[in-house]
Amino acid sequence: MPESPTVGELFKAKAVTDDEVNAAVDAYLAKRGTEAHPIADGYVLDLAAAVAGHGWASQVVANPESSPGLKRAAVRTAILLARAEKA
């Protein structure tokens, strides 16, 4: 596994669970400035940077007309594509 795998790679390797990804989505939606969030054993993810670095997700989250479900999907996509760092 790479030094900084994506959360999606960790998910495929079963190092991170669906519940952990959902908890990260919930944490971001509760507090959009969340940075060092533990995503898997030994890995952390800057949630704010993950969403900010994903153009579509950041646009969806900023749009007050986006539905809650669309916001969750956009944030989840950004998180799965983001690179986790070793804690």
Biopython code that builds the backbone (N, CA, C, O; Angstrom):
import numpy as np
from Bio.PDB.StructureBuilder import StructureBuilder

atoms = [
    (1, "MET", "N", (0.852, -1.179, 0.000)),
    (1, "MET", "CA", (0.000, 0.000, 0.000)),
    (1, "MET", "C", (0.896, 1.239, 0.000)),
    (1, "MET", "O", (1.924, 1.254, 0.678)),
    (2, "PRO", "N", (0.520, 2.279, -0.752)),
    (2, "PRO", "CA", (1.325, 3.511, -0.791)),
    (2, "PRO", "C", (1.441, 4.162, 0.593)),
    (2, "PRO", "O", (0.646, 3.890, 1.492)),
    (3, "GLU", "N", (2.432, 5.014, 0.736)),
    (3, "GLU", "CA", (2.645, 5.743, 1.996)),
    (3, "GLU", "C", (1.405, 6.555, 2.373)),
    (3, "GLU", "O", (1.008, 6.588, 3.538)),
    (4, "SER", "N", (0.797, 7.209, 1.381)),
    (4, "SER", "CA", (-0.421, 8.000, 1.598)),
    (4, "SER", "C", (-1.527, 7.461, 0.698)),
    (4, "SER", "O", (-1.801, 8.044, -0.351)),
    (5, "PRO", "N", (-2.165, 6.361, 1.087)),
    (5, "PRO", "CA", (-3.220, 5.787, 0.248)),
    (5, "PRO", "C", (-4.473, 6.649, 0.280)),
    (5, "PRO", "O", (-4.687, 7.422, 1.214)),
    (6, "THR", "N", (-5.289, 6.508, -0.741)),
    (6, "THR", "CA", (-6.581, 7.176, -0.695)),
    (6, "THR", "C", (-7.465, 6.413, 0.288)),
    (6, "THR", "O", (-7.220, 5.246, 0.595)),
    (7, "VAL", "N", (-8.475, 7.084, 0.761)),
    (7, "VAL", "CA", (-9.426, 6.410, 1.655)),
    (7, "VAL", "C", (-10.110, 5.283, 0.886)),
    (7, "VAL", "O", (-10.429, 4.241, 1.459)),
    (8, "GLY", "N", (-10.332, 5.488, -0.398)),
    (8, "GLY", "CA", (-10.920, 4.433, -1.222)),
    (8, "GLY", "C", (-10.033, 3.198, -1.276)),
    (8, "GLY", "O", (-10.534, 2.075, -1.234)),
    (9, "GLU", "N", (-8.717, 3.394, -1.369)),
    (9, "GLU", "CA", (-7.790, 2.259, -1.354)),
    (9, "GLU", "C", (-7.829, 1.546, -0.003)),
    (9, "GLU", "O", (-7.801, 0.317, 0.060)),
    (10, "LEU", "N", (-7.894, 2.320, 1.065)),
    (10, "LEU", "CA", (-8.007, 1.727, 2.398)),
    (10, "LEU", "C", (-9.318, 0.955, 2.534)),
    (10, "LEU", "O", (-9.367, -0.097, 3.171)),
    (11, "PHE", "N", (-10.375, 1.489, 1.929)),
    (11, "PHE", "CA", (-11.685, 0.840, 1.962)),
    (11, "PHE", "C", (-11.633, -0.494, 1.221)),
    (11, "PHE", "O", (-12.128, -1.505, 1.717)),
    (12, "LYS", "N", (-11.035, -0.490, 0.040)),
    (12, "LYS", "CA", (-10.902, -1.723, -0.739)),
    (12, "LYS", "C", (-10.067, -2.772, -0.003)),
    (12, "LYS", "O", (-10.329, -3.970, -0.101)),
    (13, "ALA", "N", (-9.059, -2.303, 0.733)),
    (13, "ALA", "CA", (-8.195, -3.215, 1.487)),
    (13, "ALA", "C", (-8.825, -3.622, 2.819)),
    (13, "ALA", "O", (-8.226, -4.362, 3.598)),
    (14, "LYS", "N", (-10.042, -3.128, 3.071)),
    (14, "LYS", "CA", (-10.781, -3.412, 4.312)),
    (14, "LYS", "C", (-10.068, -2.878, 5.560)),
    (14, "LYS", "O", (-10.238, -3.394, 6.664)),
    (15, "ALA", "N", (-9.265, -1.829, 5.348)),
    (15, "ALA", "CA", (-8.598, -1.176, 6.470)),
    (15, "ALA", "C", (-9.477, -0.074, 7.049)),
    (15, "ALA", "O", (-9.235, 0.403, 8.158)),
    (16, "VAL", "N", (-10.489, 0.326, 6.302)),
    (16, "VAL", "CA", (-11.461, 1.302, 6.769)),
    (16, "VAL", "C", (-12.845, 0.751, 6.417)),
    (16, "VAL", "O", (-13.043, 0.175, 5.347)),
    (17, "THR", "N", (-13.789, 0.938, 7.328)),
    (17, "THR", "CA", (-15.131, 0.393, 7.131)),
    (17, "THR", "C", (-16.082, 1.460, 6.598)),
    (17, "THR", "O", (-15.778, 2.653, 6.608)),
    (18, "ASP", "N", (-17.222, 1.004, 6.140)),
    (18, "ASP", "CA", (-18.271, 1.904, 5.683)),
    (18, "ASP", "C", (-18.700, 2.815, 6.828)),
    (18, "ASP", "O", (-18.952, 4.002, 6.619)),
    (19, "ASP", "N", (-18.784, 2.262, 8.037)),
    (19, "ASP", "CA", (-19.158, 3.071, 9.201)),
    (19, "ASP", "C", (-18.150, 4.177, 9.466)),
    (19, "ASP", "O", (-18.535, 5.286, 9.837)),
    (20, "GLU", "N", (-16.860, 3.893, 9.283)),
    (20, "GLU", "CA", (-15.827, 4.912, 9.497)),
    (20, "GLU", "C", (-15.909, 6.015, 8.443)),
    (20, "GLU", "O", (-15.704, 7.188, 8.754)),
    (21, "VAL", "N", (-16.205, 5.642, 7.204)),
    (21, "VAL", "CA", (-16.378, 6.651, 6.155)),
    (21, "VAL", "C", (-17.615, 7.492, 6.466)),
    (21, "VAL", "O", (-17.579, 8.717, 6.346)),
    (22, "ASN", "N", (-18.702, 6.845, 6.863)),
    (22, "ASN", "CA", (-19.918, 7.590, 7.216)),
    (22, "ASN", "C", (-19.678, 8.515, 8.399)),
    (22, "ASN", "O", (-20.211, 9.625, 8.424)),
    (23, "ALA", "N", (-18.891, 8.086, 9.378)),
    (23, "ALA", "CA", (-18.567, 8.937, 10.532)),
    (23, "ALA", "C", (-17.770, 10.161, 10.084)),
    (23, "ALA", "O", (-17.958, 11.255, 10.616)),
    (24, "ALA", "N", (-16.890, 9.978, 9.115)),
    (24, "ALA", "CA", (-16.117, 11.110, 8.588)),
    (24, "ALA", "C", (-17.035, 12.088, 7.860)),
    (24, "ALA", "O", (-16.885, 13.302, 8.001)),
    (25, "VAL", "N", (-17.975, 11.571, 7.091)),
    (25, "VAL", "CA", (-18.947, 12.434, 6.405)),
    (25, "VAL", "C", (-19.752, 13.212, 7.439)),
    (25, "VAL", "O", (-19.921, 14.425, 7.313)),
    (26, "ASP", "N", (-20.245, 12.520, 8.456)),
    (26, "ASP", "CA", (-21.016, 13.180, 9.517)),
    (26, "ASP", "C", (-20.193, 14.255, 10.216)),
    (26, "ASP", "O", (-20.696, 15.342, 10.500)),
    (27, "ALA", "N", (-18.924, 13.948, 10.493)),
    (27, "ALA", "CA", (-18.052, 14.917, 11.170)),
    (27, "ALA", "C", (-17.870, 16.167, 10.318)),
    (27, "ALA", "O", (-17.916, 17.285, 10.832)),
    (28, "TYR", "N", (-17.666, 15.981, 9.024)),
    (28, "TYR", "CA", (-17.491, 17.147, 8.146)),
    (28, "TYR", "C", (-18.777, 17.970, 8.079)),
    (28, "TYR", "O", (-18.736, 19.195, 8.190)),
    (29, "LEU", "N", (-19.906, 17.309, 7.898)),
    (29, "LEU", "CA", (-21.170, 18.039, 7.780)),
    (29, "LEU", "C", (-21.546, 18.745, 9.079)),
    (29, "LEU", "O", (-22.223, 19.773, 9.048)),
    (30, "ALA", "N", (-21.119, 18.209, 10.211)),
    (30, "ALA", "CA", (-21.395, 18.846, 11.503)),
    (30, "ALA", "C", (-20.501, 20.058, 11.732)),
    (30, "ALA", "O", (-20.924, 21.054, 12.319)),
    (31, "LYS", "N", (-19.250, 19.962, 11.259)),
    (31, "LYS", "CA", (-18.286, 21.052, 11.455)),
    (31, "LYS", "C", (-17.356, 21.083, 10.248)),
    (31, "LYS", "O", (-16.396, 20.316, 10.174)),
    (32, "ARG", "N", (-17.642, 21.958, 9.324)),
    (32, "ARG", "CA", (-16.931, 21.977, 8.041)),
    (32, "ARG", "C", (-15.455, 22.306, 8.140)),
    (32, "ARG", "O", (-14.722, 22.103, 7.173)),
    (33, "GLY", "N", (-15.008, 22.792, 9.242)),
    (33, "GLY", "CA", (-13.593, 23.105, 9.410)),
    (33, "GLY", "C", (-12.774, 21.953, 9.965)),
    (33, "GLY", "O", (-11.595, 22.123, 10.274)),
    (34, "THR", "N", (-13.392, 20.772, 10.096)),
    (34, "THR", "CA", (-12.710, 19.617, 10.682)),
    (34, "THR", "C", (-11.460, 19.277, 9.885)),
    (34, "THR", "O", (-11.502, 19.142, 8.662)),
    (35, "GLU", "N", (-10.355, 19.144, 10.592)),
    (35, "GLU", "CA", (-9.097, 18.844, 9.924)),
    (35, "GLU", "C", (-8.657, 17.424, 10.225)),
    (35, "GLU", "O", (-9.030, 16.516, 9.482)),
    (36, "ALA", "N", (-7.899, 17.187, 11.254)),
    (36, "ALA", "CA", (-7.310, 15.868, 11.521)),
    (36, "ALA", "C", (-8.348, 14.908, 12.102)),
    (36, "ALA", "O", (-8.528, 14.833, 13.317)),
    (37, "HIS", "N", (-9.015, 14.188, 11.231)),
    (37, "HIS", "CA", (-10.033, 13.218, 11.639)),
    (37, "HIS", "C", (-9.457, 11.810, 11.492)),
    (37, "HIS", "O", (-8.980, 11.454, 10.414)),
    (38, "PRO", "N", (-9.494, 11.001, 12.559)),
    (38, "PRO", "CA", (-8.998, 9.618, 12.422)),
    (38, "PRO", "C", (-9.938, 8.839, 11.504)),
    (38, "PRO", "O", (-11.132, 8.722, 11.779)),
    (39, "ILE", "N", (-9.391, 8.312, 10.417)),
    (39, "ILE", "CA", (-10.223, 7.627, 9.436)),
    (39, "ILE", "C", (-10.087, 6.114, 9.529)),
    (39, "ILE", "O", (-11.050, 5.390, 9.276)),
    (40, "ALA", "N", (-8.913, 5.633, 9.885)),
    (40, "ALA", "CA", (-8.659, 4.202, 10.028)),
    (40, "ALA", "C", (-7.518, 4.051, 11.019)),
    (40, "ALA", "O", (-6.859, 5.030, 11.369)),
    (41, "ASP", "N", (-7.287, 2.848, 11.464)),
    (41, "ASP", "CA", (-6.223, 2.606, 12.435)),
    (41, "ASP", "C", (-4.880, 3.095, 11.873)),
    (41, "ASP", "O", (-4.356, 2.541, 10.907)),
    (42, "GLY", "N", (-4.346, 4.133, 12.496)),
    (42, "GLY", "CA", (-3.054, 4.662, 12.083)),
    (42, "GLY", "C", (-3.103, 5.711, 10.993)),
    (42, "GLY", "O", (-2.049, 6.171, 10.554)),
    (43, "TYR", "N", (-4.287, 6.112, 10.533)),
    (43, "TYR", "CA", (-4.424, 7.108, 9.473)),
    (43, "TYR", "C", (-5.364, 8.228, 9.901)),
    (43, "TYR", "O", (-6.349, 8.001, 10.605)),
    (44, "VAL", "N", (-5.042, 9.430, 9.467)),
    (44, "VAL", "CA", (-5.906, 10.588, 9.691)),
    (44, "VAL", "C", (-6.164, 11.260, 8.347)),
    (44, "VAL", "O", (-5.420, 11.070, 7.385)),
    (45, "LEU", "N", (-7.229, 12.046, 8.302)),
    (45, "LEU", "CA", (-7.607, 12.741, 7.085)),
    (45, "LEU", "C", (-8.042, 14.149, 7.422)),
    (45, "LEU", "O", (-8.820, 14.358, 8.353)),
    (46, "ASP", "N", (-7.547, 15.113, 6.671)),
    (46, "ASP", "CA", (-7.981, 16.503, 6.800)),
    (46, "ASP", "C", (-9.268, 16.623, 5.985)),
    (46, "ASP", "O", (-9.227, 16.762, 4.763)),
    (47, "LEU", "N", (-10.402, 16.567, 6.668)),
    (47, "LEU", "CA", (-11.691, 16.562, 5.987)),
    (47, "LEU", "C", (-11.945, 17.857, 5.228)),
    (47, "LEU", "O", (-12.456, 17.836, 4.108)),
    (48, "ALA", "N", (-11.589, 18.988, 5.840)),
    (48, "ALA", "CA", (-11.807, 20.272, 5.180)),
    (48, "ALA", "C", (-11.007, 20.354, 3.882)),
    (48, "ALA", "O", (-11.523, 20.830, 2.871)),
    (49, "ALA", "N", (-9.771, 19.902, 3.895)),
    (49, "ALA", "CA", (-8.933, 19.925, 2.695)),
    (49, "ALA", "C", (-9.440, 18.938, 1.655)),
    (49, "ALA", "O", (-9.373, 19.205, 0.455)),
    (50, "ALA", "N", (-9.947, 17.798, 2.112)),
    (50, "ALA", "CA", (-10.468, 16.786, 1.178)),
    (50, "ALA", "C", (-11.616, 17.356, 0.356)),
    (50, "ALA", "O", (-11.660, 17.177, -0.861)),
    (51, "VAL", "N", (-12.538, 18.039, 1.014)),
    (51, "VAL", "CA", (-13.690, 18.603, 0.308)),
    (51, "VAL", "C", (-13.264, 19.827, -0.512)),
    (51, "VAL", "O", (-13.691, 19.990, -1.655)),
    (52, "ALA", "N", (-12.438, 20.669, 0.065)),
    (52, "ALA", "CA", (-11.982, 21.860, -0.661)),
    (52, "ALA", "C", (-11.198, 21.486, -1.917)),
    (52, "ALA", "O", (-11.240, 22.204, -2.916)),
    (53, "GLY", "N", (-10.490, 20.372, -1.866)),
    (53, "GLY", "CA", (-9.682, 19.936, -2.998)),
    (53, "GLY", "C", (-10.464, 19.207, -4.072)),
    (53, "GLY", "O", (-9.905, 18.847, -5.107)),
    (54, "HIS", "N", (-11.727, 18.989, -3.847)),
    (54, "HIS", "CA", (-12.579, 18.306, -4.819)),
    (54, "HIS", "C", (-13.596, 19.328, -5.322)),
    (54, "HIS", "O", (-14.544, 19.664, -4.612)),
    (55, "GLY", "N", (-13.400, 19.819, -6.540)),
    (55, "GLY", "CA", (-14.211, 20.911, -7.078)),
    (55, "GLY", "C", (-15.708, 20.702, -6.983)),
    (55, "GLY", "O", (-16.430, 21.580, -6.510)),
    (56, "TRP", "N", (-16.183, 19.545, -7.430)),
    (56, "TRP", "CA", (-17.622, 19.293, -7.422)),
    (56, "TRP", "C", (-18.163, 19.271, -6.004)),
    (56, "TRP", "O", (-19.206, 19.866, -5.730)),
    (57, "ALA", "N", (-17.470, 18.596, -5.101)),
    (57, "ALA", "CA", (-17.935, 18.487, -3.719)),
    (57, "ALA", "C", (-17.999, 19.862, -3.065)),
    (57, "ALA", "O", (-18.973, 20.182, -2.383)),
    (58, "SER", "N", (-16.974, 20.669, -3.268)),
    (58, "SER", "CA", (-16.978, 21.994, -2.625)),
    (58, "SER", "C", (-18.108, 22.870, -3.182)),
    (58, "SER", "O", (-18.690, 23.663, -2.442)),
    (59, "GLN", "N", (-18.424, 22.737, -4.469)),
    (59, "GLN", "CA", (-19.531, 23.507, -5.053)),
    (59, "GLN", "C", (-20.876, 23.039, -4.499)),
    (59, "GLN", "O", (-21.735, 23.856, -4.167)),
    (60, "VAL", "N", (-21.053, 21.739, -4.403)),
    (60, "VAL", "CA", (-22.315, 21.189, -3.895)),
    (60, "VAL", "C", (-22.540, 21.608, -2.445)),
    (60, "VAL", "O", (-23.641, 22.021, -2.080)),
    (61, "VAL", "N", (-21.508, 21.505, -1.624)),
    (61, "VAL", "CA", (-21.635, 21.846, -0.203)),
    (61, "VAL", "C", (-21.924, 23.338, -0.031)),
    (61, "VAL", "O", (-22.667, 23.723, 0.872)),
    (62, "ALA", "N", (-21.348, 24.171, -0.881)),
    (62, "ALA", "CA", (-21.541, 25.621, -0.763)),
    (62, "ALA", "C", (-22.901, 26.082, -1.288)),
    (62, "ALA", "O", (-23.347, 27.183, -0.965)),
    (63, "ASN", "N", (-23.553, 25.258, -2.084)),
    (63, "ASN", "CA", (-24.829, 25.641, -2.686)),
    (63, "ASN", "C", (-25.972, 25.394, -1.698)),
    (63, "ASN", "O", (-26.245, 24.247, -1.344)),
    (64, "PRO", "N", (-26.643, 26.463, -1.251)),
    (64, "PRO", "CA", (-27.733, 26.282, -0.286)),
    (64, "PRO", "C", (-28.928, 25.513, -0.862)),
    (64, "PRO", "O", (-29.776, 25.036, -0.109)),
    (65, "GLU", "N", (-28.998, 25.392, -2.183)),
    (65, "GLU", "CA", (-30.101, 24.671, -2.810)),
    (65, "GLU", "C", (-29.825, 23.176, -2.951)),
    (65, "GLU", "O", (-30.716, 22.422, -3.341)),
    (66, "SER", "N", (-28.605, 22.736, -2.641)),
    (66, "SER", "CA", (-28.276, 21.307, -2.719)),
    (66, "SER", "C", (-29.006, 20.563, -1.603)),
    (66, "SER", "O", (-29.081, 21.032, -0.467)),
    (67, "SER", "N", (-29.536, 19.410, -1.949)),
    (67, "SER", "CA", (-30.250, 18.616, -0.949)),
    (67, "SER", "C", (-29.258, 17.991, 0.031)),
    (67, "SER", "O", (-28.084, 17.823, -0.301)),
    (68, "PRO", "N", (-29.715, 17.649, 1.223)),
    (68, "PRO", "CA", (-28.829, 16.986, 2.192)),
    (68, "PRO", "C", (-28.228, 15.697, 1.631)),
    (68, "PRO", "O", (-27.059, 15.403, 1.881)),
    (69, "GLY", "N", (-29.007, 14.933, 0.882)),
    (69, "GLY", "CA", (-28.506, 13.691, 0.305)),
    (69, "GLY", "C", (-27.400, 13.924, -0.706)),
    (69, "GLY", "O", (-26.419, 13.180, -0.740)),
    (70, "LEU", "N", (-27.549, 14.951, -1.531)),
    (70, "LEU", "CA", (-26.518, 15.280, -2.508)),
    (70, "LEU", "C", (-25.254, 15.755, -1.803)),
    (70, "LEU", "O", (-24.146, 15.411, -2.214)),
    (71, "LYS", "N", (-25.414, 16.540, -0.750)),
    (71, "LYS", "CA", (-24.244, 16.993, 0.010)),
    (71, "LYS", "C", (-23.499, 15.808, 0.614)),
    (71, "LYS", "O", (-22.270, 15.757, 0.565)),
    (72, "ARG", "N", (-24.236, 14.853, 1.184)),
    (72, "ARG", "CA", (-23.602, 13.651, 1.764)),
    (72, "ARG", "C", (-22.835, 12.880, 0.699)),
    (72, "ARG", "O", (-21.706, 12.448, 0.931)),
    (73, "ALA", "N", (-23.446, 12.709, -0.463)),
    (73, "ALA", "CA", (-22.801, 11.961, -1.543)),
    (73, "ALA", "C", (-21.542, 12.671, -2.025)),
    (73, "ALA", "O", (-20.528, 12.028, -2.294)),
    (74, "ALA", "N", (-21.605, 13.990, -2.135)),
    (74, "ALA", "CA", (-20.455, 14.759, -2.598)),
    (74, "ALA", "C", (-19.308, 14.682, -1.592)),
    (74, "ALA", "O", (-18.155, 14.490, -1.976)),
    (75, "VAL", "N", (-19.621, 14.829, -0.316)),
    (75, "VAL", "CA", (-18.599, 14.765, 0.729)),
    (75, "VAL", "C", (-18.008, 13.355, 0.783)),
    (75, "VAL", "O", (-16.795, 13.201, 0.922)),
    (76, "ARG", "N", (-18.838, 12.346, 0.676)),
    (76, "ARG", "CA", (-18.348, 10.959, 0.686)),
    (76, "ARG", "C", (-17.386, 10.717, -0.478)),
    (76, "ARG", "O", (-16.340, 10.092, -0.301)),
    (77, "THR", "N", (-17.735, 11.206, -1.655)),
    (77, "THR", "CA", (-16.870, 11.051, -2.822)),
    (77, "THR", "C", (-15.528, 11.727, -2.582)),
    (77, "THR", "O", (-14.478, 11.147, -2.858)),
    (78, "ALA", "N", (-15.563, 12.953, -2.067)),
    (78, "ALA", "CA", (-14.320, 13.685, -1.798)),
    (78, "ALA", "C", (-13.458, 12.943, -0.784)),
    (78, "ALA", "O", (-12.237, 12.884, -0.930)),
    (79, "ILE", "N", (-14.080, 12.385, 0.228)),
    (79, "ILE", "CA", (-13.338, 11.650, 1.262)),
    (79, "ILE", "C", (-12.715, 10.389, 0.680)),
    (79, "ILE", "O", (-11.550, 10.098, 0.952)),
    (80, "LEU", "N", (-13.461, 9.643, -0.111)),
    (80, "LEU", "CA", (-12.932, 8.405, -0.687)),
    (80, "LEU", "C", (-11.761, 8.665, -1.640)),
    (80, "LEU", "O", (-10.875, 7.821, -1.778)),
    (81, "LEU", "N", (-11.756, 9.816, -2.289)),
    (81, "LEU", "CA", (-10.678, 10.149, -3.219)),
    (81, "LEU", "C", (-9.475, 10.819, -2.551)),
    (81, "LEU", "O", (-8.406, 10.930, -3.150)),
    (82, "ALA", "N", (-9.657, 11.260, -1.316)),
    (82, "ALA", "CA", (-8.587, 11.983, -0.603)),
    (82, "ALA", "C", (-7.531, 11.007, -0.084)),
    (82, "ALA", "O", (-7.815, 9.835, 0.165)),
    (83, "ARG", "N", (-6.325, 11.509, 0.071)),
    (83, "ARG", "CA", (-5.206, 10.716, 0.579)),
    (83, "ARG", "C", (-5.119, 10.862, 2.095)),
    (83, "ARG", "O", (-5.063, 11.971, 2.627)),
    (84, "ALA", "N", (-5.110, 9.725, 2.774)),
    (84, "ALA", "CA", (-4.968, 9.697, 4.228)),
    (84, "ALA", "C", (-3.489, 9.766, 4.581)),
    (84, "ALA", "O", (-2.641, 9.309, 3.814)),
    (85, "GLU", "N", (-3.187, 10.326, 5.718)),
    (85, "GLU", "CA", (-1.811, 10.434, 6.193)),
    (85, "GLU", "C", (-1.628, 9.525, 7.388)),
    (85, "GLU", "O", (-2.547, 9.315, 8.180)),
    (86, "LYS", "N", (-0.421, 8.989, 7.505)),
    (86, "LYS", "CA", (-0.091, 8.182, 8.696)),
    (86, "LYS", "C", (-0.162, 9.072, 9.919)),
    (86, "LYS", "O", (0.318, 10.205, 9.912)),
    (87, "ALA", "N", (-0.763, 8.545, 10.960)),
    (87, "ALA", "CA", (-0.899, 9.313, 12.208)),
    (87, "ALA", "C", (0.404, 9.322, 12.968)),
    (87, "ALA", "O", (0.488, 9.916, 14.043)),
]
sb = StructureBuilder()
sb.init_structure("model")
sb.init_model(0)
sb.init_chain("A")
sb.init_seg("    ")
for serial, (resi, resn, name, xyz) in enumerate(atoms, 1):
    if name == "N":
        sb.init_residue(resn, " ", resi, " ")
    sb.init_atom(name, np.array(xyz, "f"), 0.0, 1.0, " ", f" {name:<3s}", serial, name[0])
structure = sb.get_structure()
